[in-house]
Amino acid sequence: MRLLLPALAAVMILALISLLIGASDLSFAALLSPQEGERAVQILVVSRIPRTVALILAGTAMAVAGLIMQMLTQNRFVEPSTAGTVEAASLGLLIVTLFAPDFPVIGKMLVAAAFALAGTALFLRILRLVPLRSVLTVPLVGIMLGGIISAITTFFAYRFDLMQSLNAWTTGDFSGVLRGRYELLWVTFVLTLLAYAAADRLTLAGMGRDFATNLGLRYRSIVSFGLIIVSMVTATVVVTVGMMPFLGLIVPNVVSMMIGDNMRRALPWVAVMGAVLVLACDVVGRVVYYPYEVPIGTIMGIVGSTLFLVLLLKGRERLA
């Protein structure tokens, strides 16, 4: 726990920076000013605090979702954006927007979660049918499956003039987060706690069906439980703030290099490091073209894809 303190301190420092950065002046002087104090406090309460909380919740949950997927597939190159899960969630959102545009947000999240679960199950089914001669085959299958689902989604979005909505779902952006428009993300906090409660079972499931069954674990039930958590987390984040690629890939791999593969021990680290990475990328996106803002999905895509290539090359070297 002591080793986590520097990481928690980094979260607090980045959260404070996130609160103070933006187009509107929100310095300590502005907060204490008799003339501007009321307006500054309103900006802080309505916009800055909700945004920072949303960043922490989304980063934590997506990193944990990536860890669960890597455990269940026994592959370090898998996460929701490399397994078709995010694309399936976007397809579900598109369908519910077409046929029930007035559906409440929680209903849209549940539909997107159902599609994400179906997409992830299809991914796992394909893996059972494909000879996996290399660990690199698994993410490639997921990326191709995600590309097919994304192409279908784009076709219908273009056909029904919903490309702008589709872009909002597939590009992570916290600029529109306000009080009253982010609270659904607290669902991901509950799901993260459930994942921690089941960490030992998920660790055993990650050792394979035969091993887990011999120890008395209901393998299929715990795998279904893990996939439901991943699907609901992905759907909630996509509905609320959009897609954040490679987050669930990078953080679990870095944590695994540091402390190993025991999920109960690794999960707090993954959660905290996920929050750190998202906060850092958001700060960069807000200062690199100040006072304008680069969506966090773009920053995360650049950082994540670069590190993904590094991990792939290292994996190839180990296999050579």
One Martini backbone bead per residue (centre of mass of N, CA, C, O) as a GRO file, in nm:
protein
  320
    1MET     BB    1   0.056   0.064  -0.018
    2ARG     BB    2   0.297   0.258  -0.010
    3LEU     BB    3   0.357   0.241  -0.321
    4LEU     BB    4   0.082   0.398  -0.395
    5LEU     BB    5   0.122   0.691  -0.297
    6PRO     BB    6   0.259   0.826  -0.544
    7ALA     BB    7   0.022   0.770  -0.737
    8LEU     BB    8  -0.192   0.923  -0.570
    9ALA     BB    9  -0.043   1.191  -0.582
   10ALA     BB   10  -0.059   1.218  -0.891
   11VAL     BB   11  -0.364   1.233  -0.905
   12MET     BB   12  -0.398   1.490  -0.732
   13ILE     BB   13  -0.224   1.679  -0.902
   14LEU     BB   14  -0.373   1.638  -1.175
   15ALA     BB   15  -0.651   1.722  -1.067
   16LEU     BB   16  -0.571   2.012  -0.994
   17ILE     BB   17  -0.486   2.094  -1.278
   18SER     BB   18  -0.761   2.031  -1.411
   19LEU     BB   19  -0.919   2.250  -1.245
   20LEU     BB   20  -0.730   2.506  -1.357
   21ILE     BB   21  -0.779   2.428  -1.650
   22GLY     BB   22  -0.879   2.673  -1.902
   23ALA     BB   23  -1.050   2.927  -2.051
   24SER     BB   24  -1.121   2.988  -1.769
   25ASP     BB   25  -1.063   3.158  -1.488
   26LEU     BB   26  -0.925   2.940  -1.197
   27SER     BB   27  -0.788   3.077  -0.978
   28PHE     BB   28  -0.731   3.158  -0.657
   29ALA     BB   29  -0.787   3.458  -0.702
   30ALA     BB   30  -1.070   3.419  -0.832
   31LEU     BB   31  -1.202   3.267  -0.590
   32LEU     BB   32  -1.132   3.523  -0.382
   33SER     BB   33  -1.290   3.716  -0.541
   34PRO     BB   34  -1.559   3.927  -0.509
   35GLN     BB   35  -1.633   3.951  -0.819
   36GLU     BB   36  -1.542   3.635  -0.932
   37GLY     BB   37  -1.614   3.408  -0.727
   38GLU     BB   38  -1.898   3.304  -0.811
   39ARG     BB   39  -1.825   3.222  -1.100
   40ALA     BB   40  -1.591   3.030  -1.031
   41VAL     BB   41  -1.754   2.833  -0.855
   42GLN     BB   42  -1.952   2.750  -1.076
   43ILE     BB   43  -1.742   2.628  -1.267
   44LEU     BB   44  -1.632   2.423  -1.068
   45VAL     BB   45  -1.907   2.267  -1.009
   46VAL     BB   46  -2.022   2.227  -1.310
   47SER     BB   47  -1.734   2.144  -1.462
   48ARG     BB   48  -1.454   2.065  -1.332
   49ILE     BB   49  -1.529   1.844  -1.129
   50PRO     BB   50  -1.686   1.653  -1.317
   51ARG     BB   51  -1.452   1.610  -1.514
   52THR     BB   52  -1.243   1.491  -1.318
   53VAL     BB   53  -1.416   1.255  -1.221
   54ALA     BB   54  -1.459   1.131  -1.503
   55LEU     BB   55  -1.163   1.071  -1.560
   56ILE     BB   56  -1.116   0.877  -1.324
   57LEU     BB   57  -1.342   0.672  -1.379
   58ALA     BB   58  -1.271   0.597  -1.673
   59GLY     BB   59  -0.974   0.516  -1.633
   60THR     BB   60  -1.018   0.296  -1.424
   61ALA     BB   61  -1.224   0.111  -1.574
   62MET     BB   62  -1.070   0.057  -1.846
   63ALA     BB   63  -0.821  -0.072  -1.719
   64VAL     BB   64  -0.972  -0.305  -1.578
   65ALA     BB   65  -1.102  -0.423  -1.833
   66GLY     BB   66  -0.833  -0.499  -1.964
   67LEU     BB   67  -0.740  -0.696  -1.743
   68ILE     BB   68  -0.973  -0.897  -1.770
   69MET     BB   69  -0.930  -0.973  -2.068
   70GLN     BB   70  -0.638  -1.079  -2.032
   71MET     BB   71  -0.712  -1.304  -1.839
   72LEU     BB   72  -0.934  -1.459  -2.013
   73THR     BB   73  -0.732  -1.480  -2.283
   74GLN     BB   74  -0.424  -1.501  -2.226
   75ASN     BB   75  -0.358  -1.188  -2.328
   76ARG     BB   76  -0.162  -0.883  -2.361
   77PHE     BB   77  -0.325  -0.765  -2.646
   78VAL     BB   78  -0.599  -0.717  -2.488
   79GLU     BB   79  -0.892  -0.508  -2.545
   80PRO     BB   80  -1.174  -0.339  -2.625
   81SER     BB   81  -1.018  -0.206  -2.892
   82THR     BB   82  -0.901  -0.527  -2.975
   83ALA     BB   83  -1.215  -0.697  -2.969
   84GLY     BB   84  -1.489  -0.529  -3.061
   85THR     BB   85  -1.638  -0.390  -2.819
   86VAL     BB   86  -1.662  -0.090  -2.896
   87GLU     BB   87  -1.795  -0.132  -3.175
   88ALA     BB   88  -2.046  -0.280  -3.067
   89ALA     BB   89  -2.145  -0.047  -2.888
   90SER     BB   90  -2.183   0.154  -3.124
   91LEU     BB   91  -2.394  -0.014  -3.273
   92GLY     BB   92  -2.604  -0.009  -3.046
   93LEU     BB   93  -2.637   0.299  -3.041
   94LEU     BB   94  -2.733   0.329  -3.330
   95ILE     BB   95  -2.988   0.155  -3.312
   96VAL     BB   96  -3.127   0.312  -3.078
   97THR     BB   97  -3.129   0.583  -3.236
   98LEU     BB   98  -3.309   0.488  -3.473
   99PHE     BB   99  -3.559   0.339  -3.297
  100ALA     BB  100  -3.492   0.510  -2.996
  101PRO     BB  101  -3.418   0.831  -2.941
  102ASP     BB  102  -3.585   0.862  -2.645
  103PHE     BB  103  -3.410   0.702  -2.489
  104PRO     BB  104  -3.263   0.655  -2.216
  105VAL     BB  105  -2.944   0.642  -2.112
  106ILE     BB  106  -2.962   0.372  -1.960
  107GLY     BB  107  -3.080   0.219  -2.203
  108LYS     BB  108  -2.843   0.265  -2.397
  109MET     BB  109  -2.636   0.125  -2.222
  110LEU     BB  110  -2.768  -0.158  -2.222
  111VAL     BB  111  -2.760  -0.202  -2.525
  112ALA     BB  112  -2.456  -0.162  -2.559
  113ALA     BB  113  -2.380  -0.393  -2.365
  114ALA     BB  114  -2.509  -0.621  -2.528
  115PHE     BB  115  -2.333  -0.578  -2.780
  116ALA     BB  116  -2.059  -0.603  -2.642
  117LEU     BB  117  -2.103  -0.892  -2.546
  118ALA     BB  118  -2.148  -1.015  -2.826
  119GLY     BB  119  -1.875  -0.925  -2.949
  120THR     BB  120  -1.695  -1.072  -2.742
  121ALA     BB  121  -1.809  -1.358  -2.787
  122LEU     BB  122  -1.729  -1.369  -3.085
  123PHE     BB  123  -1.428  -1.340  -3.040
  124LEU     BB  124  -1.396  -1.601  -2.869
  125ARG     BB  125  -1.509  -1.792  -3.085
  126ILE     BB  126  -1.292  -1.740  -3.299
  127LEU     BB  127  -1.048  -1.831  -3.127
  128ARG     BB  128  -1.143  -2.136  -3.123
  129LEU     BB  129  -1.113  -2.161  -3.457
  130VAL     BB  130  -0.826  -2.044  -3.440
  131PRO     BB  131  -0.501  -2.086  -3.494
  132LEU     BB  132  -0.262  -2.011  -3.224
  133ARG     BB  133   0.070  -1.956  -3.305
  134SER     BB  134   0.031  -1.659  -3.188
  135VAL     BB  135  -0.015  -1.385  -2.980
  136LEU     BB  136  -0.068  -1.184  -3.229
  137THR     BB  137  -0.337  -1.302  -3.339
  138VAL     BB  138  -0.549  -1.196  -3.142
  139PRO     BB  139  -0.547  -0.883  -3.200
  140LEU     BB  140  -0.592  -0.915  -3.505
  141VAL     BB  141  -0.871  -1.036  -3.488
  142GLY     BB  142  -0.999  -0.801  -3.328
  143ILE     BB  143  -0.939  -0.576  -3.534
  144MET     BB  144  -1.096  -0.703  -3.769
  145LEU     BB  145  -1.367  -0.720  -3.628
  146GLY     BB  146  -1.386  -0.417  -3.565
  147GLY     BB  147  -1.376  -0.328  -3.865
  148ILE     BB  148  -1.639  -0.460  -3.954
  149ILE     BB  149  -1.829  -0.324  -3.751
  150SER     BB  150  -1.747  -0.032  -3.826
  151ALA     BB  151  -1.841  -0.044  -4.122
  152ILE     BB  152  -2.138  -0.094  -4.063
  153THR     BB  153  -2.184   0.156  -3.889
  154THR     BB  154  -2.097   0.368  -4.100
  155PHE     BB  155  -2.302   0.306  -4.317
  156PHE     BB  156  -2.562   0.372  -4.145
  157ALA     BB  157  -2.476   0.653  -4.054
  158TYR     BB  158  -2.462   0.770  -4.342
  159ARG     BB  159  -2.750   0.693  -4.436
  160PHE     BB  160  -2.880   0.854  -4.153
  161ASP     BB  161  -2.717   1.103  -4.057
  162LEU     BB  162  -2.489   0.993  -3.799
  163MET     BB  163  -2.181   1.079  -3.795
  164GLN     BB  164  -2.161   1.272  -3.555
  165SER     BB  165  -2.241   1.066  -3.339
  166LEU     BB  166  -2.022   0.857  -3.403
  167ASN     BB  167  -1.780   1.044  -3.340
  168ALA     BB  168  -1.854   1.082  -3.039
  169TRP     BB  169  -1.817   0.771  -2.965
  170THR     BB  170  -1.508   0.736  -3.105
  171THR     BB  171  -1.433   1.011  -2.938
  172GLY     BB  172  -1.272   1.116  -2.682
  173ASP     BB  173  -1.466   1.361  -2.476
  174PHE     BB  174  -1.474   1.609  -2.196
  175SER     BB  175  -1.597   1.896  -2.275
  176GLY     BB  176  -1.920   1.807  -2.211
  177VAL     BB  177  -1.880   1.788  -1.910
  178LEU     BB  178  -2.140   1.795  -1.665
  179ARG     BB  179  -2.359   1.850  -1.447
  180GLY     BB  180  -2.574   1.569  -1.523
  181ARG     BB  181  -2.355   1.414  -1.756
  182TYR     BB  182  -2.179   1.177  -1.564
  183GLU     BB  183  -2.314   0.983  -1.341
  184LEU     BB  184  -2.301   0.704  -1.491
  185LEU     BB  185  -1.994   0.646  -1.409
  186TRP     BB  186  -2.054   0.520  -1.125
  187VAL     BB  187  -2.100   0.237  -1.231
  188THR     BB  188  -1.795   0.174  -1.276
  189PHE     BB  189  -1.719   0.175  -0.977
  190VAL     BB  190  -1.888  -0.070  -0.898
  191LEU     BB  191  -1.756  -0.267  -1.103
  192THR     BB  192  -1.471  -0.246  -0.985
  193LEU     BB  193  -1.544  -0.365  -0.708
  194LEU     BB  194  -1.640  -0.638  -0.820
  195ALA     BB  195  -1.370  -0.716  -0.944
  196TYR     BB  196  -1.214  -0.720  -0.676
  197ALA     BB  197  -1.391  -0.938  -0.535
  198ALA     BB  198  -1.317  -1.141  -0.803
  199ALA     BB  199  -1.003  -1.167  -0.844
  200ASP     BB  200  -0.932  -1.464  -0.776
  201ARG     BB  201  -1.119  -1.596  -0.986
  202LEU     BB  202  -0.998  -1.453  -1.234
  203THR     BB  203  -0.716  -1.567  -1.201
  204LEU     BB  204  -0.796  -1.864  -1.235
  205ALA     BB  205  -0.931  -1.833  -1.514
  206GLY     BB  206  -0.651  -1.736  -1.646
  207MET     BB  207  -0.533  -2.052  -1.626
  208GLY     BB  208  -0.778  -2.209  -1.720
  209ARG     BB  209  -1.017  -2.443  -1.736
  210ASP     BB  210  -0.888  -2.694  -1.604
  211PHE     BB  211  -0.762  -2.563  -1.356
  212ALA     BB  212  -1.020  -2.428  -1.243
  213THR     BB  213  -1.196  -2.686  -1.224
  214ASN     BB  214  -1.004  -2.847  -1.028
  215LEU     BB  215  -1.065  -2.606  -0.802
  216GLY     BB  216  -1.396  -2.553  -0.825
  217LEU     BB  217  -1.454  -2.367  -1.061
  218ARG     BB  218  -1.689  -2.174  -1.238
  219TYR     BB  219  -1.588  -2.091  -1.529
  220ARG     BB  220  -1.828  -1.981  -1.698
  221SER     BB  221  -1.935  -1.782  -1.483
  222ILE     BB  222  -1.678  -1.603  -1.448
  223VAL     BB  223  -1.655  -1.522  -1.743
  224SER     BB  224  -1.930  -1.388  -1.765
  225PHE     BB  225  -1.881  -1.182  -1.544
  226GLY     BB  226  -1.639  -1.041  -1.677
  227LEU     BB  227  -1.785  -0.963  -1.946
  228ILE     BB  228  -2.001  -0.786  -1.818
  229ILE     BB  229  -1.816  -0.577  -1.703
  230VAL     BB  230  -1.680  -0.492  -1.967
  231SER     BB  231  -1.941  -0.412  -2.122
  232MET     BB  232  -2.049  -0.196  -1.920
  233VAL     BB  233  -1.806  -0.015  -1.916
  234THR     BB  234  -1.786   0.045  -2.217
  235ALA     BB  235  -2.074   0.158  -2.257
  236THR     BB  236  -2.060   0.388  -2.049
  237VAL     BB  237  -1.819   0.540  -2.172
  238VAL     BB  238  -1.927   0.577  -2.461
  239VAL     BB  239  -2.191   0.729  -2.386
  240THR     BB  240  -2.046   0.967  -2.224
  241VAL     BB  241  -1.723   1.011  -2.375
  242GLY     BB  242  -1.618   0.775  -2.530
  243MET     BB  243  -1.332   0.667  -2.681
  244MET     BB  244  -1.030   0.491  -2.532
  245PRO     BB  245  -0.758   0.391  -2.667
  246PHE     BB  246  -0.536   0.147  -2.515
  247LEU     BB  247  -0.568   0.167  -2.206
  248GLY     BB  248  -0.620  -0.151  -2.141
  249LEU     BB  249  -0.324  -0.222  -2.249
  250ILE     BB  250  -0.101  -0.056  -2.109
  251VAL     BB  251  -0.141  -0.065  -1.800
  252PRO     BB  252  -0.132  -0.377  -1.740
  253ASN     BB  253   0.155  -0.414  -1.857
  254VAL     BB  254   0.307  -0.227  -1.668
  255VAL     BB  255   0.215  -0.363  -1.404
  256SER     BB  256   0.323  -0.647  -1.470
  257MET     BB  257   0.625  -0.558  -1.474
  258MET     BB  258   0.620  -0.471  -1.166
  259ILE     BB  259   0.408  -0.713  -1.000
  260GLY     BB  260   0.248  -0.892  -1.190
  261ASP     BB  261  -0.057  -1.128  -1.214
  262ASN     BB  262  -0.200  -1.060  -0.961
  263MET     BB  263  -0.507  -0.919  -0.940
  264ARG     BB  264  -0.538  -0.818  -0.648
  265ARG     BB  265  -0.265  -0.659  -0.661
  266ALA     BB  266  -0.301  -0.506  -0.946
  267LEU     BB  267  -0.572  -0.345  -0.954
  268PRO     BB  268  -0.501  -0.083  -0.799
  269TRP     BB  269  -0.279  -0.002  -0.997
  270VAL     BB  270  -0.450   0.009  -1.253
  271ALA     BB  271  -0.647   0.222  -1.156
  272VAL     BB  272  -0.444   0.450  -1.093
  273MET     BB  273  -0.290   0.452  -1.370
  274GLY     BB  274  -0.539   0.515  -1.540
  275ALA     BB  275  -0.591   0.794  -1.414
  276VAL     BB  276  -0.316   0.918  -1.479
  277LEU     BB  277  -0.323   0.892  -1.790
  278VAL     BB  278  -0.585   1.051  -1.843
  279LEU     BB  279  -0.506   1.314  -1.705
  280ALA     BB  280  -0.251   1.368  -1.872
  281CYS     BB  281  -0.386   1.372  -2.154
  282ASP     BB  282  -0.583   1.602  -2.088
  283VAL     BB  283  -0.377   1.819  -2.025
  284VAL     BB  284  -0.238   1.815  -2.298
  285GLY     BB  285  -0.500   1.877  -2.469
  286ARG     BB  286  -0.535   2.172  -2.317
  287VAL     BB  287  -0.225   2.302  -2.385
  288VAL     BB  288  -0.126   2.256  -2.689
  289TYR     BB  289  -0.399   2.461  -2.791
  290TYR     BB  290  -0.430   2.710  -2.644
  291PRO     BB  291  -0.774   2.737  -2.568
  292TYR     BB  292  -0.790   2.485  -2.704
  293GLU     BB  293  -0.902   2.135  -2.777
  294VAL     BB  294  -0.787   1.812  -2.757
  295PRO     BB  295  -0.894   1.520  -2.774
  296ILE     BB  296  -0.827   1.247  -2.579
  297GLY     BB  297  -0.845   1.030  -2.803
  298THR     BB  298  -0.604   1.139  -2.965
  299ILE     BB  299  -0.384   1.122  -2.752
  300MET     BB  300  -0.432   0.821  -2.683
  301GLY     BB  301  -0.376   0.713  -2.968
  302ILE     BB  302  -0.081   0.798  -2.986
  303VAL     BB  303   0.028   0.668  -2.728
  304GLY     BB  304  -0.098   0.381  -2.758
  305SER     BB  305   0.012   0.298  -3.041
  306THR     BB  306   0.308   0.321  -2.970
  307LEU     BB  307   0.308   0.115  -2.731
  308PHE     BB  308   0.189  -0.119  -2.892
  309LEU     BB  309   0.430  -0.153  -3.085
  310VAL     BB  310   0.635  -0.210  -2.865
  311LEU     BB  311   0.496  -0.468  -2.757
  312LEU     BB  312   0.502  -0.625  -3.022
  313LEU     BB  313   0.812  -0.625  -3.062
  314LYS     BB  314   0.875  -0.765  -2.793
  315GLY     BB  315   0.712  -1.018  -2.852
  316ARG     BB  316   0.874  -1.105  -3.103
  317GLU     BB  317   1.150  -1.130  -2.963
  318ARG     BB  318   1.062  -1.356  -2.763
  319LEU     BB  319   0.972  -1.557  -3.008
  320ALA     BB  320   1.254  -1.574  -3.176
   0.00000   0.00000   0.00000
